[in-house]
Every structure is written in C-alpha cells, then in structure tokens.
C-alpha cells in the first residue's frame, strides 16, 4: 500500500510540474540548455547514439516480447509485465494536455519526454520482473535501470530535443503510475511469496 501511495504522490508531482512549466521556461531549464550547447559536437554525437539505442523502439520490442511470452507460455507474470509496461508508457499521452514547446522547432510536444518515458517504462518493468524472476540480481537491475534512464535524459537535453524538466516529469510520471499499477497487479512488494524467487 505504501508503494501505491508513493506512486500517487509522484504522479501528482509530475502533473504539477507539467502545469508549472508548460508556458514559461524556468531558469534551471535555460541554464542547463545553455550548458548543453557549450559541450561541443563530441557530446552531441554521443548523445545521438544513445538516443538511437535507448529509444521508444526499445519499449516496443520489450512490450511485444512480453506479450509473445505470455501467449506462448500461458504465464501470468509476463502478461502482468506487459500491462505494467503499457500503463507506464501511456503516460506519454499527457503531453497533449500540457502542450509545451521544445527548445527547438519540432512537431511534437515536449513534456514529458517520449524517449525518457519509454526507457523509464522498460527500466521500471524490468526491475519489477527481475524482483520476481532473479531476486539475487535485483540491486544490479536497479543500478542498470537508473543508469539507462539518466543517460537517456541527458542525451535528450544535449540534443536540444527537450528541456531538463521534460525528462524529470517523464520519470516522475512513469514511476508514479508504475507503482500504482504494480500494486494493483499484486507485483508489489517484488518477489514476496513467489515460487520463482531465487536465493
């Protein structure tokens, strides 16, 4: 229940942040945007590679894999994982409510970041499933998930595709909704009482 309550708080924080920044760019966004411009072409090239690998395509592959696994194995866990991933990823549609413009001209709204929403959705779902399937690797999964999300967020700012707060809002929204949905699916606390748990 605590996880679900934390999820509600994080989701509300994402909503409040979205309405706070959707019309006026805060100082932290302007400063970090300028800092990103000062990094130079090497960082831009690296960020482009990161955005290519850690992208919404990753979430598509993960979702299809979970659905296929659930159908072939008739296993409830991957099915729940697919529902969790889809619910987390669906927070992207909130951008149509805020309609925030990007640092550069682009036909899609900025808040929340699509790349960060997708990668965070995969990361969150992966961590939850790891808690059920390979508990001994849980800490490693959390570390890898956090690293992937932070690298993705940084790459989007460096590429001038998003403001810093776009990435923060994406993380808050995904983790918030993820905690609520994971609680509803009885996936929290992770691995408790599971026969799949590995010591």
Backbone as a printed PyTorch tensor [residue, N CA C, xyz], in Angstrom:
tensor([[[  0.8200,  -1.2050,   0.0000],
         [  0.0000,   0.0000,   0.0000],
         [  0.8600,   1.2630,   0.0000]],

        [[  1.9990,   1.1950,   0.7080],
         [  2.8950,   2.3520,   0.7520],
         [  3.4020,   2.6800,  -0.6470]],

        [[  3.7310,   1.6270,  -1.4120],
         [  4.2030,   1.8420,  -2.7800],
         [  3.1780,   2.5670,  -3.6230]],

        [[  1.9140,   2.1900,  -3.4750],
         [  0.8490,   2.8360,  -4.2420],
         [  0.6880,   4.2940,  -3.8380]],

        [[  0.7980,   4.5690,  -2.5480],
         [  0.6820,   5.9510,  -2.0680],
         [  1.8310,   6.8050,  -2.5860]],

        [[  3.0240,   6.2420,  -2.5710],
         [  4.1840,   6.9550,  -3.1320],
         [  3.9540,   7.2060,  -4.6230]],

        [[  3.3610,   6.2140,  -5.2870],
         [  3.0660,   6.3670,  -6.7060],
         [  2.1090,   7.5030,  -6.9870]],

        [[  1.1020,   7.6320,  -6.1560],
         [  0.1350,   8.7250,  -6.3200],
         [  0.8310,  10.0720,  -6.1380]],

        [[  1.6890,  10.1590,  -5.1310],
         [  2.4180,  11.4070,  -4.8680],
         [  3.3130,  11.7730,  -6.0530]],

        [[  4.0340,  10.7960,  -6.5800],
         [  4.9250,  11.0560,  -7.7160],
         [  4.1380,  11.4540,  -8.9630]],

        [[  3.0040,  10.8010,  -9.1860],
         [  2.1730,  11.1430, -10.3320],
         [  1.6560,  12.5710, -10.2250]],

        [[  1.1980,  12.9370,  -9.0400],
         [  0.7250,  14.3040,  -8.8190],
         [  1.8620,  15.3060,  -8.9990]],

        [[  3.0650,  14.9340,  -8.5650],
         [  4.2240,  15.8170,  -8.7310],
         [  4.5050,  16.0570, -10.2090]],

        [[  4.3570,  15.0090, -11.0220],
         [  4.5550,  15.1510, -12.4670],
         [  3.5110,  16.0800, -13.0760]],

        [[  2.2730,  15.9520, -12.6080],
         [  1.1920,  16.8050, -13.1150],
         [  1.4310,  18.2660, -12.7390]],

        [[  1.7900,  18.4940, -11.4760],
         [  2.0450,  19.8590, -11.0060],
         [  3.2080,  20.4800, -11.7680]],

        [[  4.2700,  19.7050, -11.9550],
         [  5.4270,  20.2130, -12.6980],
         [  5.0360,  20.5460, -14.1310]],

        [[  4.2230,  19.6880, -14.7380],
         [  3.8080,  19.9220, -16.1180],
         [  3.0510,  21.2250, -16.2880]],

        [[  2.1190,  21.4860, -15.3900],
         [  1.3490,  22.7280, -15.4810],
         [  2.1860,  23.9460, -15.0790]],

        [[  3.2430,  23.7200, -14.2830],
         [  4.1070,  24.8200, -13.8620],
         [  5.0020,  25.3130, -14.9890]],

        [[  5.4740,  24.3800, -15.8140],
         [  6.4630,  24.7460, -16.8350],
         [  5.9010,  24.8300, -18.2450]],

        [[  4.6200,  24.5320, -18.4490],
         [  4.1190,  24.4000, -19.8210],
         [  4.0710,  25.7180, -20.5890]],

        [[  4.0710,  26.8450, -19.8860],
         [  4.0260,  28.1300, -20.5880],
         [  5.3050,  28.9480, -20.4370]],

        [[  5.9710,  28.8000, -19.3130],
         [  7.1760,  29.5950, -19.0680],
         [  8.3480,  28.6830, -18.7480]],

        [[  9.4860,  28.9460, -19.3840],
         [ 10.6830,  28.1240, -19.1870],
         [ 11.4060,  28.5860, -17.9190]],

        [[ 11.5480,  27.7010, -16.9200],
         [ 12.2210,  28.0960, -15.6880],
         [ 13.7230,  28.2850, -15.8840]],

        [[ 14.3490,  28.9450, -14.9440],
         [ 15.7810,  29.2630, -15.0470],
         [ 16.6350,  28.0120, -15.1660]],

        [[ 16.2790,  26.9580, -14.4330],
         [ 17.0950,  25.7410, -14.4660],
         [ 17.1120,  25.1390, -15.8710]],

        [[ 15.9990,  25.2280, -16.5820],
         [ 15.9550,  24.7170, -17.9510],
         [ 16.8240,  25.5570, -18.8790]],

        [[ 16.7370,  26.8560, -18.7520],
         [ 17.5350,  27.7420, -19.6090],
         [ 19.0320,  27.5420, -19.3570]],

        [[ 19.4060,  27.4120, -18.0970],
         [ 20.8270,  27.2650, -17.7600],
         [ 21.3800,  25.9290, -18.2440]],

        [[ 20.6320,  24.8570, -18.0400],
         [ 21.1040,  23.5470, -18.4810],
         [ 21.0850,  23.4300, -20.0040]],

        [[ 20.1630,  24.1270, -20.6380],
         [ 20.1330,  24.1380, -22.0940],
         [ 21.3930,  24.8120, -22.6380]],

        [[ 21.7760,  25.9270, -22.0360],
         [ 22.9860,  26.6130, -22.4600],
         [ 24.2230,  25.7880, -22.1670]],

        [[ 24.2270,  25.1170, -21.0260],
         [ 25.3620,  24.2590, -20.6790],
         [ 25.5100,  23.1240, -21.6850]],

        [[ 24.3930,  22.5950, -22.1500],
         [ 24.4250,  21.5350, -23.1570],
         [ 24.9890,  22.0470, -24.4730]],

        [[ 24.6390,  23.2740, -24.8290],
         [ 25.1620,  23.8610, -26.0630],
         [ 26.6720,  24.0470, -25.9960]],

        [[ 27.1820,  24.2950, -24.7950],
         [ 28.6130,  24.5470, -24.6210],
         [ 29.4570,  23.2790, -24.6180]],

        [[ 28.8280,  22.1010, -24.6150],
         [ 29.5820,  20.8530, -24.5310],
         [ 30.3610,  20.5360, -25.8040]],

        [[ 29.8350,  20.9310, -26.9390],
         [ 30.5480,  20.6850, -28.1900],
         [ 30.0270,  19.4820, -28.9600]],

        [[ 30.5110,  19.3170, -30.1870],
         [ 29.9970,  18.2790, -31.0990],
         [ 30.2360,  16.8450, -30.6400]],

        [[ 31.3100,  16.5930, -29.8950],
         [ 31.5920,  15.2250, -29.4530],
         [ 30.4670,  14.6830, -28.5830]],

        [[ 30.0080,  15.5120, -27.6570],
         [ 28.9140,  15.1050, -26.7810],
         [ 27.6140,  14.9600, -27.5630]],

        [[ 27.4310,  15.8080, -28.5570],
         [ 26.2260,  15.7270, -29.3830],
         [ 26.1960,  14.4090, -30.1550]],

        [[ 27.3320,  14.0070, -30.7100],
         [ 27.4120,  12.7520, -31.4510],
         [ 27.1390,  11.5610, -30.5290]],

        [[ 27.7050,  11.6160, -29.3360],
         [ 27.4840,  10.5390, -28.3620],
         [ 26.0230,  10.4740, -27.9580]],

        [[ 25.4330,  11.6440, -27.7280],
         [ 24.0220,  11.7050, -27.3410],
         [ 23.1280,  11.1530, -28.4430]],

        [[ 23.5060,  11.3890, -29.6890],
         [ 22.7190,  10.8900, -30.8050],
         [ 22.7080,   9.3630, -30.8330]],

        [[ 23.8500,   8.7670, -30.5360],
         [ 23.9400,   7.3030, -30.4890],
         [ 23.0870,   6.7580, -29.3480]],

        [[ 23.1780,   7.4100, -28.1930],
         [ 22.3840,   6.9890, -27.0310],
         [ 20.8900,   7.0510, -27.3490]],

        [[ 20.4680,   8.1380, -27.9830],
         [ 19.0500,   8.3000, -28.3160],
         [ 18.5820,   7.3080, -29.3660]],

        [[ 19.5010,   6.8290, -30.1800],
         [ 19.1520,   5.8260, -31.1860],
         [ 18.9440,   4.4620, -30.5380]],

        [[ 19.8030,   4.1350, -29.5790],
         [ 19.7300,   2.8250, -28.9210],
         [ 18.6500,   2.7980, -27.8420]],

        [[ 18.6810,   3.8070, -26.9630],
         [ 17.6980,   3.8930, -25.8920],
         [ 16.5510,   4.7790, -26.3640]],

        [[ 15.6010,   4.1560, -27.0110],
         [ 14.5500,   4.9070, -27.7040],
         [ 13.1950,   4.2310, -27.5090]],

        [[ 12.1290,   4.8410, -28.0110],
         [ 10.8200,   4.1860, -27.9580],
         [ 10.8010,   2.8220, -28.6490]],

        [[ 11.7060,   2.6190, -29.5890],
         [ 11.7950,   1.3040, -30.2300],
         [ 12.1060,   0.2090, -29.2280]],

        [[ 12.9040,   0.5290, -28.2230],
         [ 13.2370,  -0.4260, -27.1680],
         [ 11.9800,  -0.8480, -26.4180]],

        [[ 11.1240,   0.1260, -26.1270],
         [  9.8760,  -0.1760, -25.4180],
         [  8.9530,  -1.0300, -26.2740]],

        [[  8.9290,  -0.7780, -27.5720],
         [  8.1050,  -1.5750, -28.4840],
         [  8.5520,  -3.0340, -28.4880]],

        [[  9.8590,  -3.2330, -28.5820],
         [ 10.4090,  -4.5980, -28.5900],
         [ 10.1130,  -5.3010, -27.2670]],

        [[ 10.2930,  -4.5840, -26.1570],
         [ 10.0510,  -5.1710, -24.8430],
         [  8.5840,  -5.5540, -24.6670]],

        [[  7.6870,  -4.6800, -25.0910],
         [  6.2580,  -4.9460, -24.9440],
         [  5.8240,  -6.1420, -25.7840]],

        [[  6.2610,  -6.1740, -27.0330],
         [  5.9140,  -7.2990, -27.9090],
         [  6.4890,  -8.6110, -27.3800]],

        [[  7.6950,  -8.5570, -26.8150],
         [  8.3260,  -9.7590, -26.2600],
         [  7.5440, -10.2990, -25.0710]],

        [[  7.0840,  -9.4040, -24.2110],
         [  6.3060,  -9.8230, -23.0420],
         [  4.9640, -10.4270, -23.4630]],

        [[  4.3140,  -9.7990, -24.4270],
         [  3.0300, -10.3120, -24.9160],
         [  3.2160, -11.6930, -25.5430]],

        [[  4.2640, -11.8200, -26.3640],
         [  4.5270, -13.1050, -27.0180],
         [  4.8400, -14.1840, -25.9940]],

        [[  5.6390, -13.8440, -25.0010],
         [  5.9830, -14.8000, -23.9400],
         [  4.7330, -15.2270, -23.1680]],

        [[  3.8740, -14.2800, -22.8800],
         [  2.6560, -14.5850, -22.1360],
         [  1.7460, -15.5220, -22.9300]],

        [[  1.6650, -15.3050, -24.2380],
         [  0.8020, -16.1290, -25.0790],
         [  1.3630, -17.5300, -25.2630]],

        [[  2.6560, -17.6240, -25.5060],
         [  3.2730, -18.9220, -25.7700],
         [  3.3800, -19.7790, -24.5100]],

        [[  3.7420, -19.1400, -23.3910],
         [  3.9470, -19.8940, -22.1550],
         [  2.7040, -19.9350, -21.2820]],

        [[  1.7030, -19.1520, -21.6630],
         [  0.4910, -19.0420, -20.8490],
         [  0.8490, -18.7510, -19.3870]],

        [[  1.7270, -17.7770, -19.2440],
         [  2.2530, -17.3990, -17.9370],
         [  1.6960, -16.0310, -17.5600]],

        [[  1.1800, -15.9180, -16.3540],
         [  0.5660, -14.6620, -15.9230],
         [  1.5900, -13.5660, -15.6780]],

        [[  2.8050, -13.9320, -15.2770],
         [  3.7980, -12.9100, -14.9310],
         [  4.1790, -12.0260, -16.1180]],

        [[  4.5580, -12.5980, -17.2620],
         [  4.8580, -11.7200, -18.4050],
         [  3.6310, -10.9430, -18.8750]],

        [[  2.4490, -11.5100, -18.7030],
         [  1.2300, -10.7870, -19.0730],
         [  1.0610,  -9.5620, -18.1860]],

        [[  1.2970,  -9.7390, -16.8930],
         [  1.2410,  -8.6010, -15.9770],
         [  2.3370,  -7.5910, -16.3110]],

        [[  3.5000,  -8.0970, -16.7070],
         [  4.5910,  -7.2070, -17.0940],
         [  4.2190,  -6.3700, -18.3060]],

        [[  3.5200,  -6.9750, -19.2650],
         [  3.0850,  -6.2550, -20.4580],
         [  2.0850,  -5.1630, -20.0990]],

        [[  1.1640,  -5.4830, -19.2030],
         [  0.1830,  -4.4860, -18.7580],
         [  0.8820,  -3.3400, -18.0370]],

        [[  1.8410,  -3.6950, -17.1840],
         [  2.5880,  -2.6740, -16.4400],
         [  3.3590,  -1.7650, -17.3830]],

        [[  4.0590,  -2.3440, -18.3400],
         [  4.8340,  -1.5640, -19.3030],
         [  3.9320,  -0.6500, -20.1210]],

        [[  2.8110,  -1.1900, -20.5850],
         [  1.8850,  -0.3920, -21.3920],
         [  1.3120,   0.7700, -20.5910]],

        [[  0.9810,   0.5210, -19.3290],
         [  0.4240,   1.5770, -18.4810],
         [  1.4470,   2.6830, -18.2390]],

        [[  2.6750,   2.2820, -17.9660],
         [  3.7460,   3.2730, -17.7470],
         [  3.9800,   4.1010, -19.0010]],

        [[  4.0530,   3.4370, -20.1250],
         [  4.3420,   4.0980, -21.3990],
         [  3.2100,   5.0350, -21.8080]],

        [[  1.9910,   4.7100, -21.4000],
         [  0.8400,   5.5250, -21.7790],
         [  0.8600,   6.9170, -21.1470]],

        [[  1.7060,   7.1240, -20.1530],
         [  1.8060,   8.4620, -19.5420],
         [  2.2900,   9.4890, -20.5570]],

        [[  2.8310,   9.0250, -21.6630],
         [  3.2850,   9.9320, -22.7160],
         [  2.1390,  10.7760, -23.2670]],

        [[  0.9270,  10.2230, -23.2590],
         [ -0.2120,  10.9480, -23.8170],
         [ -0.5310,  12.2250, -23.0420]],

        [[  0.0300,  12.3610, -21.8490],
         [ -0.2020,  13.5720, -21.0620],
         [  0.3640,  14.8050, -21.7560]],

        [[  1.2730,  14.6070, -22.6960],
         [  1.8670,  15.7570, -23.3920],
         [  0.8200,  16.5640, -24.1470]],

        [[ -0.2800,  15.9390, -24.5230],
         [ -1.3350,  16.6560, -25.2420],
         [ -2.1150,  17.5840, -24.3120]],

        [[ -1.9940,  17.3450, -23.0220],
         [ -2.6370,  18.2180, -22.0390],
         [ -1.7780,  19.4600, -21.8010]],

        [[ -0.4790,  19.2630, -21.6320],
         [  0.4200,  20.3800, -21.3070],
         [  0.8010,  21.2070, -22.5280]],

        [[  0.9790,  20.5470, -23.6740],
         [  1.3210,  21.2190, -24.9340],
         [  2.5010,  22.1840, -24.7810]],

        [[  3.5540,  21.6820, -24.2140],
         [  4.7580,  22.5030, -24.0290],
         [  5.6430,  22.4320, -25.2660]],

        [[  6.1570,  23.5740, -25.6900],
         [  7.0230,  23.6150, -26.8690],
         [  8.4410,  23.2070, -26.4890]],

        [[  9.1730,  22.7190, -27.4710],
         [ 10.5390,  22.2390, -27.2540],
         [ 11.5600,  23.3750, -27.3880]],

        [[ 12.8100,  23.0910, -27.0090],
         [ 13.8630,  24.1060, -27.1810],
         [ 14.1080,  24.4370, -28.6480]],

        [[ 13.8420,  23.4780, -29.5280],
         [ 13.9790,  23.6940, -30.9710],
         [ 12.6330,  23.4070, -31.6250]],

        [[ 12.4710,  23.8860, -32.8390],
         [ 11.2110,  23.6730, -33.5430],
         [ 11.0400,  22.1960, -33.8680]],

        [[  9.9240,  21.6350, -33.4150],
         [  9.6550,  20.2080, -33.6110],
         [  8.1480,  20.0010, -33.5430]],

        [[  7.5940,  19.1020, -34.3610],
         [  6.1370,  18.9730, -34.4450],
         [  5.4440,  18.2730, -33.2680]],

        [[  6.2060,  17.7760, -32.3040],
         [  5.5980,  17.0930, -31.1550],
         [  5.8450,  17.8850, -29.8740]],

        [[  4.9170,  17.7680, -28.9290],
         [  5.0430,  18.4900, -27.6610],
         [  6.1910,  17.9340, -26.8240]],

        [[  6.6860,  18.7590, -25.9070],
         [  7.9100,  18.4290, -25.1820],
         [  7.7020,  17.6550, -23.8890]],

        [[  6.6530,  17.9740, -23.1510],
         [  6.5060,  17.4310, -21.7870],
         [  5.3950,  16.3970, -21.7350]],

        [[  5.7060,  15.1680, -21.3090],
         [  7.0100,  14.6340, -20.8920],
         [  7.8070,  14.1130, -22.0900]],

        [[  9.0790,  13.9090, -21.9000],
         [  9.9480,  13.4050, -22.9570],
         [  9.5360,  11.9990, -23.3740]],

        [[  9.3700,  11.7990, -24.6780],
         [  8.9760,  10.4910, -25.1850],
         [ 10.0380,   9.4300, -24.9870]],

        [[ 11.2960,   9.7810, -25.2790],
         [ 12.3940,   8.8330, -25.0920],
         [ 12.5210,   8.4210, -23.6310]],

        [[ 12.4990,   9.4090, -22.7450],
         [ 12.6730,   9.1060, -21.3190],
         [ 11.4750,   8.3230, -20.7850]],

        [[ 10.2870,   8.6380, -21.2610],
         [  9.1050,   7.8860, -20.8530],
         [  9.2320,   6.4240, -21.2610]],

        [[  9.6470,   6.1860, -22.4890],
         [  9.7780,   4.8130, -22.9960],
         [ 10.8480,   4.0330, -22.2460]],

        [[ 12.0150,   4.6220, -22.0910],
         [ 13.1220,   3.9220, -21.4330],
         [ 12.8300,   3.6970, -19.9540]],

        [[ 12.2410,   4.6910, -19.2990],
         [ 11.8960,   4.5290, -17.8910],
         [ 10.8320,   3.4510, -17.7130]],

        [[  9.9100,   3.3530, -18.6470],
         [  8.8750,   2.3150, -18.5940],
         [  9.4960,   0.9260, -18.6780]],

        [[ 10.4250,   0.7550, -19.6080],
         [ 11.1220,  -0.5260, -19.7510],
         [ 11.9560,  -0.8090, -18.5060]],

        [[ 12.6520,   0.2060, -18.0160],
         [ 13.5160,   0.0370, -16.8500],
         [ 12.7010,  -0.3500, -15.6190]],

        [[ 11.6010,   0.3560, -15.4000],
         [ 10.7680,   0.0740, -14.2230],
         [ 10.1850,  -1.3320, -14.2970]],

        [[  9.6450,  -1.6810, -15.4510],
         [  9.0680,  -3.0150, -15.6290],
         [ 10.1340,  -4.0880, -15.4720]],

        [[ 11.3050,  -3.8360, -16.0230],
         [ 12.4040,  -4.7940, -15.9110],
         [ 12.8230,  -5.0270, -14.4730]],

        [[ 12.8770,  -3.9650, -13.6940],
         [ 13.2600,  -4.0900, -12.2900],
         [ 12.2190,  -4.9080, -11.5210]],

        [[ 10.9490,  -4.6210, -11.7690],
         [  9.8780,  -5.3600, -11.0900],
         [  9.9370,  -6.8460, -11.4420]],

        [[ 10.0810,  -7.1590, -12.7260],
         [ 10.1400,  -8.5510, -13.1450],
         [ 11.3920,  -9.2390, -12.6270]],

        [[ 12.4860,  -8.5240, -12.5530],
         [ 13.7200,  -9.0870, -12.0100],
         [ 13.5150,  -9.4770, -10.5490]],

        [[ 12.7470,  -8.6700,  -9.8260],
         [ 12.4670,  -8.9830,  -8.4320],
         [ 11.7270, -10.2950,  -8.2680]],

        [[ 10.9690, -10.6870,  -9.2930],
         [ 10.2240, -11.9420,  -9.2440],
         [ 10.9990, -13.1180,  -9.8300]],

        [[ 11.7980, -12.8460, -10.8440],
         [ 12.4660, -13.9300, -11.5680],
         [ 13.9090, -14.1660, -11.1600]],

        [[ 14.5870, -13.1340, -10.7160],
         [ 16.0110, -13.2590, -10.3770],
         [ 16.3400, -12.3060,  -9.2380]],

        [[ 15.7850, -12.5810,  -8.0930],
         [ 15.8970, -11.6800,  -6.9460],
         [ 17.3370, -11.3390,  -6.5880]],

        [[ 18.2410, -12.2880,  -6.7820],
         [ 19.6370, -12.0500,  -6.3850],
         [ 20.3050, -10.9720,  -7.2450]],

        [[ 19.7070, -10.6860,  -8.4070],
         [ 20.2630,  -9.6630,  -9.2960],
         [ 19.4990,  -8.3420,  -9.2050]],

        [[ 18.6480,  -8.2170,  -8.1950],
         [ 17.7600,  -7.0600,  -8.1000],
         [ 18.5290,  -5.7420,  -8.0100]],

        [[ 19.5400,  -5.6830,  -7.1540],
         [ 20.3060,  -4.4420,  -6.9870],
         [ 21.0130,  -4.0530,  -8.2770]],

        [[ 21.5340,  -5.0360,  -8.9750],
         [ 22.1970,  -4.7640, -10.2570],
         [ 21.1880,  -4.2350, -11.2670]],

        [[ 19.9950,  -4.8270, -11.2680],
         [ 18.9510,  -4.3810, -12.1900],
         [ 18.5670,  -2.9350, -11.9130]],

        [[ 18.4500,  -2.5710, -10.6410],
         [ 18.1160,  -1.1920, -10.2750],
         [ 19.2080,  -0.2380, -10.7490]],

        [[ 20.4690,  -0.6250, -10.5400],
         [ 21.5910,   0.2250, -10.9460],
         [ 21.6190,   0.4260, -12.4590]],

        [[ 21.4270,  -0.6580, -13.2050],
         [ 21.4210,  -0.5640, -14.6650],
         [ 20.2360,   0.2590, -15.1600]],

        [[ 19.0880,   0.0720, -14.5210],
         [ 17.8890,   0.8160, -14.9120],
         [ 18.0770,   2.3100, -14.6990]],

        [[ 18.5850,   2.6770, -13.5350],
         [ 18.8100,   4.0950, -13.2350],
         [ 19.8210,   4.7090, -14.1890]],

        [[ 20.8760,   3.9610, -14.4940],
         [ 21.8980,   4.4500, -15.4220],
         [ 21.3140,   4.6910, -16.8080]],

        [[ 20.5170,   3.7450, -17.2930],
         [ 19.9070,   3.8820, -18.6210],
         [ 18.9900,   5.0940, -18.6790]],

        [[ 18.2020,   5.2960, -17.6290],
         [ 17.2670,   6.4220, -17.6040],
         [ 18.0240,   7.7530, -17.5630]],

        [[ 19.0320,   7.8460, -16.7290],
         [ 19.7910,   9.0970, -16.6040],
         [ 20.5510,   9.4240, -17.8880]],

        [[ 21.1350,   8.4170, -18.5170],
         [ 21.8610,   8.6370, -19.7720],
         [ 20.8910,   9.0950, -20.8670]],

        [[ 19.7280,   8.4780, -20.9070],
         [ 18.7240,   8.8690, -21.9030],
         [ 18.2820,  10.3070, -21.6860]],

        [[ 18.0080,  10.6500, -20.4320],
         [ 17.5760,  12.0120, -20.1160],
         [ 18.6360,  13.0370, -20.5160]],

        [[ 19.8830,  12.7470, -20.1830],
         [ 20.9720,  13.6650, -20.5210],
         [ 21.1060,  13.8210, -22.0350]],

        [[ 20.9520,  12.7150, -22.7670],
         [ 21.1150,  12.7730, -24.2250],
         [ 20.0520,  13.6530, -24.8730]],

        [[ 18.8400,  13.6170, -24.3420],
         [ 17.7650,  14.4200, -24.9310],
         [ 17.9760,  15.9150, -24.6970]],

        [[ 18.5730,  16.2500, -23.5570],
         [ 18.8800,  17.6500, -23.2690],
         [ 20.0430,  18.1190, -24.1410]],

        [[ 21.0580,  17.2780, -24.2620],
         [ 22.2240,  17.6260, -25.0840],
         [ 21.8290,  17.8210, -26.5440]],

        [[ 20.8830,  17.0210, -27.0210],
         [ 20.4380,  17.1270, -28.4110],
         [ 19.4440,  18.2680, -28.6240]],

        [[ 19.1330,  19.0020, -27.5650],
         [ 18.2000,  20.1340, -27.5930],
         [ 16.7740,  19.7250, -27.9450]],

        [[ 16.4700,  18.4510, -27.7730],
         [ 15.1280,  17.9720, -28.0720],
         [ 14.1760,  18.1760, -26.8970]],

        [[ 14.7560,  18.3680, -25.7030],
         [ 13.9250,  18.5370, -24.5250],
         [ 14.5780,  19.4640, -23.5120]],

        [[ 13.7180,  20.0720, -22.7110],
         [ 14.1780,  20.7950, -21.5380],
         [ 14.4470,  19.7740, -20.4280]],

        [[ 15.2580,  20.1400, -19.4750],
         [ 15.5660,  19.2530, -18.3510],
         [ 14.3010,  18.8110, -17.6260]],

        [[ 13.3730,  19.7250, -17.3940],
         [ 12.1520,  19.3780, -16.6590],
         [ 11.2450,  18.4300, -17.4440]],

        [[ 11.4080,  18.3720, -18.7650],
         [ 10.6590,  17.3930, -19.5580],
         [ 11.0620,  15.9750, -19.1470]],

        [[ 12.3510,  15.8050, -18.8960],
         [ 12.8590,  14.4830, -18.5210],
         [ 12.4740,  14.1410, -17.0780]],

        [[ 12.5120,  15.1350, -16.2090],
         [ 12.1240,  14.9060, -14.8160],
         [ 10.6550,  14.5230, -14.7310]],

        [[  9.8280,  15.2420, -15.4670],
         [  8.4010,  14.9480, -15.4730],
         [  8.1020,  13.5550, -15.9910]],

        [[  8.8510,  13.1230, -16.9910],
         [  8.6650,  11.7840, -17.5420],
         [  8.9730,  10.7180, -16.4990]],

        [[ 10.0810,  10.9020, -15.7900],
         [ 10.4760,   9.9270, -14.7610],
         [  9.4530,   9.8770, -13.6350]],

        [[  9.0310,  11.0340, -13.1680],
         [  8.0420,  11.0900, -12.0820],
         [  6.7390,  10.4100, -12.4940]],

        [[  6.2860,  10.7160, -13.7060],
         [  5.0290,  10.1590, -14.1770],
         [  5.0700,   8.6490, -14.3410]],

        [[  6.1370,   8.1560, -14.9540],
         [  6.2520,   6.7150, -15.1940],
         [  6.3730,   5.9390, -13.8830]],

        [[  7.2760,   6.3840, -13.0170],
         [  7.4640,   5.6700, -11.7480],
         [  6.2030,   5.7630, -10.8940]],

        [[  5.5620,   6.9320, -10.9100],
         [  4.3360,   7.0970, -10.1370],
         [  3.2400,   6.1540, -10.5980]],

        [[  2.9280,   6.1850, -11.8770],
         [  1.9040,   5.2990, -12.4290],
         [  2.3330,   3.8390, -12.2900]],

        [[  3.6170,   3.5860, -12.4880],
         [  4.1310,   2.2200, -12.3640],
         [  3.9070,   1.6320, -10.9820]],

        [[  4.1430,   2.4180,  -9.9570],
         [  3.9390,   1.9380,  -8.5890],
         [  2.4640,   1.6420,  -8.3170]],

        [[  1.6030,   2.5010,  -8.8060],
         [  0.1610,   2.2910,  -8.5980],
         [ -0.3120,   1.0330,  -9.3290]],

        [[  0.0820,   0.8920, -10.5860],
         [ -0.3540,  -0.2540, -11.3850],
         [  0.2760,  -1.5500, -10.8670]],

        [[  1.5440,  -1.4990, -10.4880],
         [  2.2050,  -2.6920,  -9.9470],
         [  1.5130,  -3.1590,  -8.6690]],

        [[  1.0820,  -2.2120,  -7.8580],
         [  0.3330,  -2.5680,  -6.6490],
         [ -0.9960,  -3.2280,  -7.0130]],

        [[ -1.6920,  -2.6650,  -8.0000],
         [ -2.9840,  -3.2210,  -8.4290],
         [ -2.8270,  -4.6240,  -9.0070]],

        [[ -1.6920,  -4.8880,  -9.6490],
         [ -1.4330,  -6.1970, -10.2500],
         [ -0.8180,  -7.1810,  -9.2580]],

        [[ -0.6740,  -6.7580,  -8.0170],
         [ -0.0730,  -7.5870,  -6.9580],
         [  1.3760,  -7.9550,  -7.2700]],

        [[  2.0860,  -7.0200,  -7.8590],
         [  3.5130,  -7.2140,  -8.1390],
         [  4.3940,  -6.5580,  -7.0810]],

        [[  3.7750,  -5.8530,  -6.1650],
         [  4.4970,  -5.2190,  -5.0610],
         [  4.0280,  -5.8020,  -3.7390]],

        [[  4.9760,  -5.9890,  -2.8120],
         [  6.4330,  -5.8530,  -2.9580],
         [  7.0020,  -6.9450,  -3.8580]],

        [[  8.0270,  -6.6140,  -4.5990],
         [  8.5360,  -7.5100,  -5.6300],
         [  9.0470,  -8.8210,  -5.0420]],

        [[  8.6070,  -9.9110,  -5.6480],
         [  9.1360, -11.2210,  -5.3110],
         [  8.6330, -11.8500,  -4.0380]],

        [[  7.8050, -11.1530,  -3.2720],
         [  7.3600, -11.6910,  -1.9800],
         [  6.4000, -12.8560,  -2.2130]],

        [[  6.7400, -13.9920,  -1.6510],
         [  5.8850, -15.1690,  -1.7550],
         [  5.9290, -15.8530,  -3.1060]],

        [[  6.8730, -15.4670,  -3.9420],
         [  6.9250, -16.0530,  -5.2830],
         [  7.7320, -17.3470,  -5.2930]],

        [[  7.2320, -18.3460,  -5.9960],
         [  7.9730, -19.5940,  -6.1560],
         [  9.1280, -19.4070,  -7.1270]],

        [[  9.0890, -18.3000,  -7.8770],
         [ 10.1520, -18.0070,  -8.8400],
         [ 11.3620, -17.3690,  -8.1780]],

        [[ 11.1730, -16.9230,  -6.9580],
         [ 12.2480, -16.1980,  -6.2890],
         [ 13.4660, -17.0990,  -6.1510]],

        [[ 14.6160, -16.5600,  -6.4900],
         [ 15.8540, -17.3230,  -6.4380],
         [ 16.7260, -16.7710,  -5.3260]],

        [[ 17.2370, -17.6640,  -4.5000],
         [ 18.0860, -17.2240,  -3.3880],
         [ 19.5420, -17.1450,  -3.8080]]])
